[in-house]
C-alpha cells in the first residue's frame, strides 16, 4: 500500500507505524525548525543553537484521536514522553523524511491549554491543536 505522507510514530524505530494505522489522521500542516533558538550576531549573521523541533498541527481533533496521542504518556501527570517519529526535514514540501528520537509534549489547543484525557467531557472536538516534538535526534 502506498501512503501519501511519511508520518510515523512509535515507541521504537522498529515499531514505527504510519499514523492511520493508529487511527490518527495526517496532520493538516507541519513545521520543521532546524534549531531551537535563532540569534542574530553583531554582524547580522543568523546562527542557530539547540536541537531541531517538529510541530504537527490539526485544525480539528476529536476525543478519540486525542486519546491515541495521550496513550503514549505513562501517567496523567507527565508533561512529555520520549518516543520515535518519522517526519519531514522541511515545512509543507514533503521531501526528505527522516526517523527521529524525539520528546513528545502534551498536546496544546488553540487557546494554549494542555490537553488531558477527560472521561465525561462535553467537548467533542478541539480546534487548532499542536503536537510538538522537541529534542530531535536523527536515527
Secondary structure as a PSIPRED ss2 file (coil, helix, strand):
# PSIPRED VFORMAT (PSIPRED V4.0)

   1 X C   1.000  0.000  0.000
   2 X C   1.000  0.000  0.000
   3 X C   1.000  0.000  0.000
   4 X C   1.000  0.000  0.000
   5 X C   1.000  0.000  0.000
   6 X C   1.000  0.000  0.000
   7 X C   1.000  0.000  0.000
   8 X E   0.000  0.000  1.000
   9 X E   0.000  0.000  1.000
  10 X E   0.000  0.000  1.000
  11 X C   1.000  0.000  0.000
  12 X C   1.000  0.000  0.000
  13 X C   1.000  0.000  0.000
  14 X C   1.000  0.000  0.000
  15 X C   1.000  0.000  0.000
  16 X C   1.000  0.000  0.000
  17 X E   0.000  0.000  1.000
  18 X E   0.000  0.000  1.000
  19 X H   0.000  1.000  0.000
  20 X H   0.000  1.000  0.000
  21 X H   0.000  1.000  0.000
  22 X H   0.000  1.000  0.000
  23 X C   1.000  0.000  0.000
  24 X C   1.000  0.000  0.000
  25 X C   1.000  0.000  0.000
  26 X C   1.000  0.000  0.000
  27 X C   1.000  0.000  0.000
  28 X C   1.000  0.000  0.000
  29 X E   0.000  0.000  1.000
  30 X E   0.000  0.000  1.000
  31 X E   0.000  0.000  1.000
  32 X E   0.000  0.000  1.000
  33 X E   0.000  0.000  1.000
  34 X C   1.000  0.000  0.000
  35 X C   1.000  0.000  0.000
  36 X C   1.000  0.000  0.000
  37 X E   0.000  0.000  1.000
  38 X E   0.000  0.000  1.000
  39 X E   0.000  0.000  1.000
  40 X E   0.000  0.000  1.000
  41 X C   1.000  0.000  0.000
  42 X C   1.000  0.000  0.000
  43 X C   1.000  0.000  0.000
  44 X C   1.000  0.000  0.000
  45 X C   1.000  0.000  0.000
  46 X E   0.000  0.000  1.000
  47 X E   0.000  0.000  1.000
  48 X E   0.000  0.000  1.000
  49 X E   0.000  0.000  1.000
  50 X C   1.000  0.000  0.000
  51 X C   1.000  0.000  0.000
  52 X E   0.000  0.000  1.000
  53 X E   0.000  0.000  1.000
  54 X E   0.000  0.000  1.000
  55 X E   0.000  0.000  1.000
  56 X E   0.000  0.000  1.000
  57 X E   0.000  0.000  1.000
  58 X E   0.000  0.000  1.000
  59 X E   0.000  0.000  1.000
  60 X E   0.000  0.000  1.000
  61 X E   0.000  0.000  1.000
  62 X E   0.000  0.000  1.000
  63 X H   0.000  1.000  0.000
  64 X H   0.000  1.000  0.000
  65 X H   0.000  1.000  0.000
  66 X H   0.000  1.000  0.000
  67 X H   0.000  1.000  0.000
  68 X H   0.000  1.000  0.000
  69 X H   0.000  1.000  0.000
  70 X H   0.000  1.000  0.000
  71 X C   1.000  0.000  0.000
  72 X C   1.000  0.000  0.000
  73 X C   1.000  0.000  0.000
  74 X C   1.000  0.000  0.000
  75 X C   1.000  0.000  0.000
  76 X C   1.000  0.000  0.000
  77 X C   1.000  0.000  0.000
  78 X C   1.000  0.000  0.000
  79 X C   1.000  0.000  0.000
  80 X E   0.000  0.000  1.000
  81 X E   0.000  0.000  1.000
  82 X E   0.000  0.000  1.000
  83 X E   0.000  0.000  1.000
  84 X E   0.000  0.000  1.000
  85 X E   0.000  0.000  1.000
  86 X E   0.000  0.000  1.000
  87 X E   0.000  0.000  1.000
  88 X E   0.000  0.000  1.000
  89 X C   1.000  0.000  0.000
  90 X C   1.000  0.000  0.000
  91 X C   1.000  0.000  0.000
  92 X C   1.000  0.000  0.000
  93 X C   1.000  0.000  0.000
  94 X C   1.000  0.000  0.000
  95 X C   1.000  0.000  0.000
  96 X C   1.000  0.000  0.000
  97 X E   0.000  0.000  1.000
  98 X E   0.000  0.000  1.000
  99 X E   0.000  0.000  1.000
 100 X E   0.000  0.000  1.000
 101 X E   0.000  0.000  1.000
 102 X E   0.000  0.000  1.000
 103 X E   0.000  0.000  1.000
 104 X E   0.000  0.000  1.000
 105 X E   0.000  0.000  1.000
 106 X C   1.000  0.000  0.000
 107 X C   1.000  0.000  0.000
 108 X E   0.000  0.000  1.000
 109 X C   1.000  0.000  0.000
 110 X C   1.000  0.000  0.000
 111 X C   1.000  0.000  0.000
 112 X C   1.000  0.000  0.000
 113 X C   1.000  0.000  0.000
 114 X E   0.000  0.000  1.000
 115 X C   1.000  0.000  0.000
 116 X C   1.000  0.000  0.000
 117 X C   1.000  0.000  0.000
 118 X C   1.000  0.000  0.000
 119 X C   1.000  0.000  0.000
 120 X C   1.000  0.000  0.000
 121 X C   1.000  0.000  0.000
 122 X C   1.000  0.000  0.000
 123 X C   1.000  0.000  0.000
 124 X C   1.000  0.000  0.000
 125 X E   0.000  0.000  1.000
 126 X E   0.000  0.000  1.000
 127 X E   0.000  0.000  1.000
 128 X E   0.000  0.000  1.000
 129 X E   0.000  0.000  1.000
 130 X E   0.000  0.000  1.000
 131 X E   0.000  0.000  1.000
 132 X E   0.000  0.000  1.000
 133 X E   0.000  0.000  1.000
 134 X E   0.000  0.000  1.000
 135 X E   0.000  0.000  1.000
 136 X E   0.000  0.000  1.000
 137 X E   0.000  0.000  1.000
 138 X E   0.000  0.000  1.000
 139 X C   1.000  0.000  0.000
